[in-house]
Amino acid sequence: MSKYFTSDWHFSHRGIIDFSKRPFDNIEQMDDTIINNVLATVRDGDEIYFLGDLTWNHTTAERFFRQLPDKVQFHWILGNHEKGWQRYKRNCSSISYMKEVKINKHPVILCHYPMLTWNKSHYNSWHLFGHHHYKSHGWRHVEKMSKGKMLNVNVEFNDYQMWSESQIEKYMEKQKNNWDFIEKKDKKKK
């Protein structure tokens, strides 16, 4: 069983192609690429943690959920473009605004939005988020502010693929400690 993390698919959102300089000629090409990449990756028993902004067109989202294997769990962390999300409750293993999971026993905080601090950040926990888009207003500023063990899992930053647990682990190994990390020093009894 594998866990995958992703966000900001924006199915059928024509404006996102221009806004984020997505390399697609039209929304059909964008939607098909994302759906095909997901379906080519997941297997029975896998979990997808989707960190918000699924669709602007319910027909495309319904097509995605029909094609998603029944034994794949879809955990939806709601974002700011989720009009009508209630209609997908039956397709989701969980729906929330924030969630804590583990990647190989390491705590990971999931939210659509980036946070300066998060649960256990002072213990060097990880934070995965979305919301900010490639080439969008302020994206460079967000990258500069994203210090420590945090990662934007928007599909635009991973060639329209989901992030695997091993990709996230490799990424986090290279990141500096969180700014609020408190190192515990061994206290030897005298």
N, C-alpha and C positions, 0 to 999 in steps of 0.2 A: 504494500500500500504506500502510495506517495502523496505528498501534499504539494499543491501548486498555488501560486499567488499572482494576482493580476488585478488590473483596474482599468477604468475609463475606456471601455469598448465603444461606447457612444454609437450603438447600432443605428443606422439610417439617419445619422446627423450630418447632413451635407456641409454645414458650416465648419465642422471640426476638421474637415479635410484641408480647408484653406487656413483656418485659425492656427493649426498645429503643423502645417506643411506636410500632412500625411501623403505618402507616395502612391495615391490611388486616383484613378480617373473619375470614379463615381462611387456612390455609396454601396452599390451592389458588389463591386470588386472589394471594397473595404470589408463589408460584412462577411462575404464569403471567405476572404483570407483569414480573418480572425476565427470564424467558426471552424474552418478546415484545420487551422493550426491547433485549436483546442482538441478537436475530435481525433486528430492524428497522435495526440500526446497521451490522453487519459486512458486508463484501463479500469476494469471493475475493481471496486474497493478504494480507488483514489479519491482524494478530496480537493476541491477547488475552493479557494478562499478569494472571493471577488470583492474588491475594496471600492465599489461604488461606480455609479454612472454607467448603467447598462445600456439603455435604449431610448431612442426617440420614436420608435415605431414598434408597437406591440406585435405586429405580424412577424417581424424578424426575430424578436425575442422568443416568441412561441415556437417558431421553427427551430431555433437553437435548442430549447428545452425538449422538444420532441426528438431531436437527434441525439441528445446527450444520453449515454447509457444509464439505465435505471440504477445500477449499482455504484454510480459516481455520486458522491455527496457534494452538493453545491451550497456553500456557506456565503451568505450575502451580507456584507457590511454596507449599509446604505450610504449613498453620497448625496450630492445636491441636485442631481437630475434624475429623480426616481419617481416621476409621476406615474401613478397606477401600479406601484410595486406590489400592492396587496393581492393582485390577481395571480401572482407567482408563488404564493405561500406553499402551495402543494408541491412545487418543484424544488423547494429548498429544504435543506436539513436544518438550517438556522438562518434567522434574519435578525440583525442587531445594528447598532450604531458604532459599536466598539467590541472587540473581542480579544481575549488572550489565548494563545495557543503555544505549543512548544515545537521547536525544531531540534531534534536530538537532545531533549531535556533542557534546552535553552529557552527561557521565556521570550515570547514575541508578542508585542502589542500591535493590533491591527486597527486602523481607523482610516477613513477616506482622506482626512486632513492631516498634514504634518503638524507635529507638536514639538514644542521646545523641550518639555519634559513629559514623561509618561510613567506608568506604573513600573517600578523597579529600575528606572533608568539609572539611578544612583548605584545599582548593582550591575550595571552594564547590560541590561536587557536590550533587546532589539526593537525597533519600531519600523513597521512597513506602512506605507501610505500611498495615496494617489493624488488626484485632484489637479495637480499642476502639470501642464502640458508642455511638450517640446516647442520651443520658439514662441510660447505665449507670453503675455505681459508679466514681467517679473520673474520669469523662469530662472534666469541667471542668479538673481537675488536669492531665490529659494535654494538653489544649489549651494550657494555660499553659506547660507544659514544652516544647511543640513549637515551638521558636524556630528561625528560619532557614529554610533551603530544604528543608522537609519537609512532606509532605501525607498525610493519612489518606484513602485511596481507598475506604473502606467505602461501599457503595451508599447507605447511609442519609444520607450527607452530600452526595449528588449526585442527589437525586430518583429513586433506584433506576435510575440510568443509569451506564454506564461513563464514565471520564474519558478524553477524547481528548488527544492530544499538544498540540494548540493550547490547550486549556483548562489543561493543566498549565503550559505556558509562560507563559500570562497570569497564572496564580496565582503562579508563582515570581518573576516580574518585580516583584511587589508586596511580596515578602517581604524582610526584612532579611538581610544576610549571615549565614552560619553563625557561631556564637560562636567557633569555633576557626579561622576563616578567616585565612589568612596572605596579605596582599597582597604581591605581588612589585612591587618598585619598579625602575623602569628605572635601570640602572647605566650611566652614560655614561663612556666611556673618556676619560681626560684626557691 
